[in-house]
Amino acid sequence: MKGKLRPVQIARRVVEASGYLELGLTARALEVLEPLPTDGPLAAPVLYLRGQAFRFEQRFDEAVAPLTAAAEQFPTPVDRHVWMVLSHCQFKSGHLTEAVDALAHARGAFVKPRPAPEN
């Protein structure tokens, strides 16, 4: 990949990867997501889709890191679905304590502090 991708290019690739996941083409989705940055304004969707692709391939251990990062970046209540998916992956990986904690996040037991309003 030459040069830095513009946000619109990243957004197009996120949509493309999402389509591949819907079609069950997880390897192709991972190829599209691989060069995308995991920081910046579109990091959460990139990380979420990467985690979902690993989960669909039953690579649960590999799915945990991107899903954790995505869950922490998405705002509440959007993050609840990601926490639920993360809980499933941790359970399947044998990390039961972490799975219960992620499930608690998904159910709203832990609330993220709201950012201070900008003046």
DSSP file (Angstrom, degrees, kcal/mol; ACC not computed):
  #  RESIDUE AA STRUCTURE BP1 BP2  ACC     N-H-->O    O-->H-N    N-H-->O    O-->H-N    TCO  KAPPA ALPHA  PHI   PSI    X-CA   Y-CA   Z-CA
    1    1 A M              0   0    0      0, 0.0     2,-0.4     0, 0.0     4,-0.0   0.000 360.0 360.0 360.0 120.2    0.0    0.0    0.0
    2    2 A K        -     0   0    0      2,-0.1     0, 0.0     0, 0.0     0, 0.0  -0.746 360.0 -15.2 -93.8 131.9    1.6    3.2   -1.1
    3    3 A G  S    S-     0   0    0     -2,-0.4     2,-0.3     2,-0.1     0, 0.0   0.075  97.4 -47.5  72.4 175.2    1.1    6.4    0.9
    4    4 A K        -     0   0    0      1,-0.1     2,-0.3     0, 0.0    -2,-0.1  -0.654  56.9-122.2 -86.4 137.9   -1.3    7.2    3.6
    5    5 A L        -     0   0    0     -2,-0.3    -2,-0.1     1,-0.1    -1,-0.1  -0.573  21.7-127.1 -79.4 140.2   -5.0    6.3    3.0
    6    6 A R    >>  -     0   0    0     -2,-0.3     4,-2.1     1,-0.1     3,-0.7  -0.504  28.1-107.4 -79.4 156.1   -7.5    9.1    3.2
    7    7 A P  H 3> S+     0   0    0      0, 0.0     4,-2.7     0, 0.0     5,-0.2   0.850 120.1  54.7 -54.2 -37.1  -10.5    8.6    5.5
    8    8 A V  H 3> S+     0   0    0      2,-0.2     4,-2.0     1,-0.2     5,-0.1   0.874 107.8  49.8 -66.9 -34.8  -12.9    8.1    2.6
    9    9 A Q  H <> S+     0   0    0     -3,-0.7     4,-1.9     2,-0.2    -1,-0.2   0.897 111.4  48.7 -68.2 -40.2  -10.6    5.3    1.2
   10   10 A I  H  X S+     0   0    0     -4,-2.1     4,-2.3     1,-0.2    -2,-0.2   0.928 110.0  51.9 -63.4 -44.7  -10.6    3.6    4.6
   11   11 A A  H  X S+     0   0    0     -4,-2.7     4,-2.2     1,-0.2    -2,-0.2   0.896 108.4  51.3 -60.6 -40.9  -14.4    3.9    4.9
   12   12 A R  H  X S+     0   0    0     -4,-2.0     4,-2.4     1,-0.2    -1,-0.2   0.897 110.6  48.4 -63.3 -39.9  -14.8    2.3    1.5
   13   13 A R  H  X S+     0   0    0     -4,-1.9     4,-2.9     2,-0.2    -1,-0.2   0.850 108.0  54.6 -71.0 -32.9  -12.6   -0.6    2.5
   14   14 A V  H  X S+     0   0    0     -4,-2.3     4,-2.3     2,-0.2    -2,-0.2   0.929 110.9  45.8 -63.1 -44.3  -14.5   -1.0    5.7
   15   15 A V  H  X S+     0   0    0     -4,-2.2     4,-2.1     2,-0.2    -2,-0.2   0.907 112.8  50.9 -64.2 -41.5  -17.7   -1.4    3.7
   16   16 A E  H  X S+     0   0    0     -4,-2.4     4,-2.1     2,-0.2    -2,-0.2   0.932 111.3  47.2 -61.2 -46.7  -16.0   -3.7    1.3
   17   17 A A  H  X S+     0   0    0     -4,-2.9     4,-2.2     1,-0.2    -1,-0.2   0.883 109.2  54.6 -63.5 -38.6  -14.7   -5.9    4.1
   18   18 A S  H  X S+     0   0    0     -4,-2.3     4,-2.1     1,-0.2    -1,-0.2   0.903 107.5  50.6 -61.4 -41.2  -18.1   -5.9    5.8
   19   19 A G  H  X S+     0   0    0     -4,-2.1     4,-1.6     1,-0.2    -2,-0.2   0.903 108.2  51.7 -63.1 -42.2  -19.6   -7.2    2.5
   20   20 A Y  H  <>S+     0   0    0     -4,-2.1     5,-2.9     1,-0.2     4,-0.4   0.899 108.9  51.3 -62.2 -39.6  -17.1  -10.0    2.3
   21   21 A L  H ><5S+     0   0    0     -4,-2.2     3,-1.3     1,-0.2    -2,-0.2   0.908 106.6  53.6 -63.9 -40.8  -17.9  -11.0    5.8
   22   22 A E  H 3<5S+     0   0    0     -4,-2.1    -1,-0.2     1,-0.3    -2,-0.2   0.836 110.2  48.3 -61.5 -31.5  -21.6  -11.1    5.0
   23   23 A L  T 3<5S-     0   0    0     -4,-1.6    -1,-0.3    -5,-0.1    -2,-0.2   0.487 118.8-112.8 -86.2  -3.4  -20.8  -13.4    2.1
   24   24 A G  T < 5S+     0   0    0     -3,-1.3     2,-1.3    -4,-0.4     3,-0.2   0.639  75.2 134.8  81.5  14.3  -18.7  -15.6    4.3
   25   25 A L     >< +     0   0    0     -5,-2.9     4,-2.1     1,-0.2    -1,-0.1  -0.564  18.2 158.8 -95.0  70.3  -15.4  -14.7    2.6
   26   26 A T  H  >  +     0   0    0     -2,-1.3     4,-2.5     1,-0.2    -1,-0.2   0.865  67.9  54.7 -66.7 -38.1  -13.4  -14.1    5.7
   27   27 A A  H  > S+     0   0    0     -3,-0.2     4,-1.8     1,-0.2    -1,-0.2   0.916 110.4  46.9 -62.4 -41.9  -10.0  -14.5    4.2
   28   28 A R  H  > S+     0   0    0      2,-0.2     4,-2.1     1,-0.2    -1,-0.2   0.896 110.3  53.3 -66.8 -39.3  -10.8  -11.8    1.6
   29   29 A A  H  X S+     0   0    0     -4,-2.1     4,-2.3     1,-0.2    -2,-0.2   0.919 108.7  49.6 -60.8 -43.6  -12.1   -9.6    4.3
   30   30 A L  H  X S+     0   0    0     -4,-2.5     4,-2.0     1,-0.2    -1,-0.2   0.862 108.0  54.0 -64.7 -35.3   -8.9  -10.0    6.3
   31   31 A E  H  < S+     0   0    0     -4,-1.8    -1,-0.2     2,-0.2    -2,-0.2   0.912 111.2  45.4 -62.7 -42.3   -6.9   -9.1    3.2
   32   32 A V  H  < S+     0   0    0     -4,-2.1    -2,-0.2     1,-0.2    -1,-0.2   0.885 117.6  43.9 -68.0 -39.0   -8.8   -5.9    2.7
   33   33 A L  H >< S+     0   0    0     -4,-2.3     3,-1.6     1,-0.2    -2,-0.2   0.759  93.2  82.8 -78.2 -25.9   -8.6   -5.0    6.4
   34   34 A E  T 3< S+     0   0    0     -4,-2.0    -1,-0.2     1,-0.3    -2,-0.1   0.857  93.8  41.6 -53.4 -46.9   -4.9   -5.9    6.9
   35   35 A P  T 3  S+     0   0    0      0, 0.0    -1,-0.3     0, 0.0    -2,-0.1   0.561  92.0 107.4 -80.4  -3.7   -3.4   -2.6    5.5
   36   36 A L  S <  S-     0   0    0     -3,-1.6     2,-0.0    -4,-0.2    -3,-0.0  -0.469  76.9-106.9 -78.1 144.3   -5.9   -0.4    7.3
   37   37 A P        -     0   0    0      0, 0.0     9,-0.1     0, 0.0    -1,-0.1  -0.334  13.6-149.4 -69.4 148.5   -4.7    1.7   10.3
   38   38 A T  S    S+     0   0    0      8,-0.1     2,-0.3     9,-0.0     5,-0.1   0.012  79.0  61.9-106.6  26.4   -5.8    0.7   13.8
   39   39 A D  S    S+     0   0    0      4,-0.0     3,-0.3     3,-0.0     0, 0.0  -0.935  77.1  51.2-139.0 165.2   -5.8    4.3   15.1
   40   40 A G  S >  S-     0   0    0     -2,-0.3     3,-1.4     1,-0.2     4,-0.3  -0.471 104.1 -42.7  99.2-175.3   -7.7    7.3   14.0
   41   41 A P  T 3  S+     0   0    0      0, 0.0     3,-0.2     0, 0.0    -1,-0.2   0.714 136.1  43.0 -68.2 -22.1  -11.4    7.9   13.6
   42   42 A L  T 3> S+     0   0    0     -3,-0.3     4,-1.6     1,-0.1     5,-0.1   0.181  81.8 104.2-108.2  17.1  -12.2    4.7   11.8
   43   43 A A  H <> S+     0   0    0     -3,-1.4     4,-3.0     1,-0.2     5,-0.3   0.907  73.8  57.7 -65.3 -42.4  -10.1    2.4   14.0
   44   44 A A  H  > S+     0   0    0     -4,-0.3     4,-2.7     1,-0.2     5,-0.2   0.927 108.4  43.9 -59.7 -48.8  -13.1    0.9   15.9
   45   45 A P  H  > S+     0   0    0      0, 0.0     4,-2.5     0, 0.0     5,-0.2   0.897 114.4  51.2 -63.6 -36.8  -14.9   -0.4   12.8
   46   46 A V  H  X S+     0   0    0     -4,-1.6     4,-2.1     2,-0.2    -2,-0.2   0.947 114.0  43.6 -62.3 -48.2  -11.6   -1.8   11.4
   47   47 A L  H  X S+     0   0    0     -4,-3.0     4,-2.6     2,-0.2    -1,-0.2   0.899 113.1  52.2 -64.4 -41.5  -10.8   -3.6   14.6
   48   48 A Y  H  X S+     0   0    0     -4,-2.7     4,-2.6    -5,-0.3    -2,-0.2   0.940 111.6  45.3 -61.0 -48.2  -14.3   -4.9   15.0
   49   49 A L  H  X S+     0   0    0     -4,-2.5     4,-2.5     2,-0.2    -1,-0.2   0.878 111.6  53.0 -66.1 -36.4  -14.5   -6.4   11.5
   50   50 A R  H  X S+     0   0    0     -4,-2.1     4,-2.1    -5,-0.2    -1,-0.2   0.937 111.6  46.3 -61.6 -46.1  -11.0   -7.9   12.0
   51   51 A G  H  X S+     0   0    0     -4,-2.6     4,-2.4     1,-0.2    -2,-0.2   0.899 111.6  51.2 -62.6 -41.4  -12.2   -9.5   15.2
   52   52 A Q  H  X S+     0   0    0     -4,-2.6     4,-2.9     2,-0.2    -1,-0.2   0.901 107.6  52.9 -63.2 -40.8  -15.4  -10.7   13.6
   53   53 A A  H  X S+     0   0    0     -4,-2.5     4,-1.4     1,-0.2    -1,-0.2   0.925 110.9  46.7 -61.6 -43.8  -13.4  -12.3   10.7
   54   54 A F  H  <>S+     0   0    0     -4,-2.1     5,-3.2     1,-0.2    -1,-0.2   0.910 112.5  50.9 -62.6 -41.4  -11.2  -14.2   13.2
   55   55 A R  H ><5S+     0   0    0     -4,-2.4     3,-1.9     1,-0.2    -2,-0.2   0.921 106.9  52.7 -63.1 -43.9  -14.3  -15.3   15.1
   56   56 A F  H 3<5S+     0   0    0     -4,-2.9    -1,-0.2     1,-0.3    -2,-0.2   0.823 109.8  49.5 -62.1 -29.9  -16.0  -16.5   11.9
   57   57 A E  T 3<5S-     0   0    0     -4,-1.4    -1,-0.3    -5,-0.2    -2,-0.2   0.359 118.2-116.7 -87.0   5.9  -12.9  -18.6   11.2
   58   58 A Q  T < 5S+     0   0    0     -3,-1.9     2,-0.8     1,-0.2    -3,-0.2   0.808  73.1 137.7  59.9  33.6  -13.1  -19.9   14.8
   59   59 A R     >< +     0   0    0     -5,-3.2     4,-1.4     1,-0.2     3,-0.3  -0.599  21.4 163.0-100.3  66.0   -9.7  -18.2   15.6
   60   60 A F  H  >  +     0   0    0     -2,-0.8     4,-1.1     1,-0.2    -1,-0.2   0.846  65.5  54.6 -62.1 -40.3  -11.1  -17.1   18.9
   61   61 A D  H  > S+     0   0    0      1,-0.2     4,-0.6    -3,-0.2     3,-0.5   0.904 110.5  47.2 -61.1 -40.6   -7.7  -16.3   20.6
   62   62 A E  H  4 S+     0   0    0     -3,-0.3    -1,-0.2     1,-0.2    -2,-0.2   0.763 107.3  58.3 -71.8 -24.7   -6.8  -14.0   17.7
   63   63 A A  H  X S+     0   0    0     -4,-1.4     4,-2.0     1,-0.2     5,-0.2   0.751  90.1  73.7 -75.6 -24.2  -10.2  -12.3   17.8
   64   64 A V  H  X S+     0   0    0     -4,-1.1     4,-2.6    -3,-0.5     5,-0.2   0.916  92.8  49.7 -61.6 -48.5   -9.8  -11.2   21.4
   65   65 A A  H  X S+     0   0    0     -4,-0.6     4,-2.2     1,-0.2     5,-0.2   0.943 114.8  41.1 -61.8 -51.8   -7.3   -8.4   20.9
   66   66 A P  H  > S+     0   0    0      0, 0.0     4,-2.3     0, 0.0    -1,-0.2   0.889 116.6  50.0 -66.2 -34.7   -9.0   -6.5   18.1
   67   67 A L  H  X S+     0   0    0     -4,-2.0     4,-2.7     2,-0.2    -2,-0.2   0.886 109.8  51.0 -69.0 -37.2  -12.4   -7.0   19.7
   68   68 A T  H  X S+     0   0    0     -4,-2.6     4,-2.0    -5,-0.2    -1,-0.2   0.940 112.1  46.6 -62.8 -46.7  -11.2   -5.7   23.0
   69   69 A A  H  X S+     0   0    0     -4,-2.2     4,-1.2    -5,-0.2    -2,-0.2   0.903 114.0  48.5 -62.7 -41.1   -9.7   -2.6   21.4
   70   70 A A  H  X S+     0   0    0     -4,-2.3     4,-2.6     1,-0.2     3,-0.4   0.920 109.4  51.9 -65.0 -43.8  -12.9   -2.0   19.4
   71   71 A A  H  < S+     0   0    0     -4,-2.7    -1,-0.2     1,-0.2    -2,-0.2   0.870 109.9  49.7 -61.4 -36.8  -15.1   -2.4   22.5
   72   72 A E  H  < S+     0   0    0     -4,-2.0    -1,-0.2    -5,-0.2    -2,-0.2   0.763 115.1  44.2 -72.6 -25.1  -13.1    0.2   24.3
   73   73 A Q  H  < S+     0   0    0     -4,-1.2    -2,-0.2    -3,-0.4    -1,-0.2   0.809  93.5  85.7 -91.6 -32.7  -13.3    2.7   21.4
   74   74 A F  S  < S-     0   0    0     -4,-2.6     2,-0.1    -5,-0.1     5,-0.1  -0.422  82.2-117.3 -68.8 144.2  -16.9    2.4   20.5
   75   75 A P    >>  -     0   0    0      0, 0.0     4,-1.8     0, 0.0     3,-0.6  -0.414  47.0 -65.4 -76.9 158.1  -19.3    4.7   22.5
   76   76 A T  T 34 S+     0   0    0      1,-0.3    35,-0.0     2,-0.2     0, 0.0  -0.626 118.4  20.8 -73.8 139.2  -22.0    3.3   24.7
   77   77 A P  T >4 S+     0   0    0      0, 0.0     3,-1.4     0, 0.0     4,-0.5  -0.970 120.5  59.8 -91.5   2.5  -24.5    1.7   23.8
   78   78 A V  T X> S+     0   0    0     -3,-0.6     3,-0.8     1,-0.3     4,-0.7   0.852  99.7  61.5 -60.1 -33.5  -22.9    0.7   20.5
   79   79 A D  H 3X S+     0   0    0     -4,-1.8     4,-2.6     1,-0.2    -1,-0.3   0.697  83.2  79.6 -67.9 -18.9  -20.1   -1.0   22.4
   80   80 A R  H <> S+     0   0    0     -3,-1.4     4,-1.9     1,-0.2    -1,-0.2   0.884  91.6  49.6 -61.6 -39.9  -22.5   -3.5   24.0
   81   81 A H  H <> S+     0   0    0     -3,-0.8     4,-2.3    -4,-0.5    -1,-0.2   0.914 111.3  50.0 -63.3 -41.5  -22.7   -5.7   20.9
   82   82 A V  H  X S+     0   0    0     -4,-0.7     4,-2.7     1,-0.2    -2,-0.2   0.905 108.7  51.7 -65.3 -41.0  -18.9   -5.8   20.7
   83   83 A W  H  X S+     0   0    0     -4,-2.6     4,-2.5     2,-0.2    -1,-0.2   0.888 109.3  51.7 -61.5 -37.5  -18.6   -6.7   24.3
   84   84 A M  H  X S+     0   0    0     -4,-1.9     4,-1.9     2,-0.2    -2,-0.2   0.927 111.3  45.7 -64.9 -45.6  -21.0   -9.6   23.8
   85   85 A V  H  X S+     0   0    0     -4,-2.3     4,-2.1     1,-0.2    -2,-0.2   0.912 112.7  51.6 -62.7 -42.4  -19.0  -10.9   20.8
   86   86 A L  H  X S+     0   0    0     -4,-2.7     4,-2.6     1,-0.2     5,-0.2   0.904 106.6  53.9 -60.8 -42.4  -15.8  -10.5   22.8
   87   87 A S  H  X S+     0   0    0     -4,-2.5     4,-2.4     1,-0.2    -1,-0.2   0.906 107.5  51.0 -58.6 -42.8  -17.4  -12.5   25.7
   88   88 A H  H  X S+     0   0    0     -4,-1.9     4,-2.5     2,-0.2    -1,-0.2   0.920 111.2  47.5 -60.6 -45.5  -18.2  -15.3   23.3
   89   89 A C  H  X S+     0   0    0     -4,-2.1     4,-1.6     2,-0.2    -2,-0.2   0.898 112.2  48.8 -65.8 -40.7  -14.6  -15.4   22.0
   90   90 A Q  H  X>S+     0   0    0     -4,-2.6     5,-2.7     2,-0.2     4,-0.5   0.901 111.3  50.3 -66.6 -39.2  -13.1  -15.4   25.4
   91   91 A F  H ><5S+     0   0    0     -4,-2.4     3,-1.3    -5,-0.2    -2,-0.2   0.942 111.2  48.0 -60.8 -47.5  -15.4  -18.2   26.5
   92   92 A K  H 3<5S+     0   0    0     -4,-2.5    -1,-0.2     1,-0.3    -2,-0.2   0.768 109.8  54.2 -65.9 -25.4  -14.5  -20.2   23.5
   93   93 A S  H 3<5S-     0   0    0     -4,-1.6    -1,-0.3    -5,-0.2    -2,-0.2   0.535 119.5-110.8 -84.4  -7.4  -10.8  -19.5   24.2
   94   94 A G  T <<5S+     0   0    0     -3,-1.3     2,-1.2    -4,-0.5    -3,-0.2   0.584  78.7 130.1  89.2  10.7  -11.2  -20.8   27.8
   95   95 A H     >< +     0   0    0     -5,-2.7     4,-2.1     1,-0.2    -1,-0.2  -0.668  25.5 166.3 -96.7  78.3  -10.8  -17.4   29.5
   96   96 A L  H  >  +     0   0    0     -2,-1.2     4,-2.3     1,-0.2    -1,-0.2   0.873  68.7  51.6 -69.1 -40.0  -13.9  -17.7   31.6
   97   97 A T  H  > S+     0   0    0      1,-0.2     4,-2.1     2,-0.2    -1,-0.2   0.937 113.7  45.1 -62.0 -45.7  -13.2  -14.8   34.0
   98   98 A E  H  > S+     0   0    0      1,-0.2     4,-2.6     2,-0.2    -1,-0.2   0.862 110.5  55.4 -65.8 -35.6  -12.6  -12.4   31.1
   99   99 A A  H  X S+     0   0    0     -4,-2.1     4,-2.2     2,-0.2    -1,-0.2   0.904 108.3  47.8 -63.5 -41.4  -15.7  -13.8   29.4
  100  100 A V  H  X S+     0   0    0     -4,-2.3     4,-2.2     2,-0.2    -2,-0.2   0.907 111.6  50.5 -66.5 -41.4  -17.8  -13.0   32.4
  101  101 A D  H  X S+     0   0    0     -4,-2.1     4,-2.1     2,-0.2    -2,-0.2   0.921 111.3  47.9 -62.3 -43.8  -16.3   -9.5   32.7
  102  102 A A  H  X S+     0   0    0     -4,-2.6     4,-2.4     1,-0.2    -1,-0.2   0.890 110.5  52.3 -64.9 -38.2  -17.0   -8.8   29.0
  103  103 A L  H  X S+     0   0    0     -4,-2.2     4,-2.0     2,-0.2    -1,-0.2   0.886 106.7  53.4 -64.1 -38.0  -20.6  -10.1   29.4
  104  104 A A  H  <>S+     0   0    0     -4,-2.2     5,-3.0     2,-0.2     6,-0.5   0.904 109.0  49.1 -62.5 -40.9  -21.0   -7.7   32.4
  105  105 A H  H ><5S+     0   0    0     -4,-2.1     3,-1.4     1,-0.2    -2,-0.2   0.927 109.8  52.1 -61.0 -44.4  -19.9   -4.8   30.1
  106  106 A A  H 3<5S+     0   0    0     -4,-2.4    -2,-0.2     1,-0.3    -1,-0.2   0.851 108.8  50.2 -61.8 -34.4  -22.4   -6.0   27.4
  107  107 A R  T 3<5S-     0   0    0     -4,-2.0    -1,-0.3    -5,-0.1    -2,-0.2   0.451 121.8-106.3 -85.9   0.0  -25.2   -6.0   30.0
  108  108 A G  T < 5S+     0   0    0     -3,-1.4    -3,-0.2    -4,-0.3    -2,-0.1   0.665  78.5 132.8  89.1  16.6  -24.3   -2.5   31.1
  109  109 A A  S   <S+     0   0    0     -5,-3.0     2,-0.5    -6,-0.2    -4,-0.2   0.810  72.8  46.2 -70.8 -28.2  -22.7   -3.3   34.5
  110  110 A F  S    S-     0   0    0     -6,-0.5     2,-0.5    -5,-0.1    -1,-0.1  -0.966  75.9-162.3-116.2 126.3  -19.8   -1.0   33.7
  111  111 A V        -     0   0    0     -2,-0.5     3,-0.0   -35,-0.0    -6,-0.0  -0.916  17.7-127.6-111.2 131.5  -20.5    2.4   32.3
  112  112 A K        -     0   0    0     -2,-0.5     2,-0.1     1,-0.1   -36,-0.1  -0.517  32.9-107.6 -71.8 140.3  -17.9    4.5   30.6
  113  113 A P        -     0   0    0      0, 0.0    -1,-0.1     0, 0.0     3,-0.1  -0.449  35.4-115.5 -66.3 141.3  -17.5    8.0   31.9
  114  114 A R        -     0   0    0     -2,-0.1     2,-0.0     1,-0.1    -3,-0.0  -0.542  33.2-105.7 -76.9 142.9  -18.8   10.6   29.6
  115  115 A P        -     0   0    0      0, 0.0    -1,-0.1     0, 0.0     3,-0.1  -0.367  40.8 -99.6 -66.8 147.7  -16.3   13.0   28.2
  116  116 A A        -     0   0    0      1,-0.1     2,-0.1    -3,-0.1     0, 0.0  -0.415  45.3-102.1 -65.3 140.1  -16.3   16.5   29.6
  117  117 A P        -     0   0    0      0, 0.0     2,-0.4     0, 0.0    -1,-0.1  -0.377  34.8-119.2 -65.7 142.0  -18.1   19.0   27.4
  118  118 A E              0   0    0      1,-0.1     0, 0.0    -3,-0.1     0, 0.0  -0.660 360.0 360.0 -82.9 133.8  -15.9   21.2   25.4
  119  119 A N              0   0    0     -2,-0.4    -1,-0.1     0, 0.0     0, 0.0   0.392 360.0 360.0-106.0 360.0  -16.3   24.9   26.1
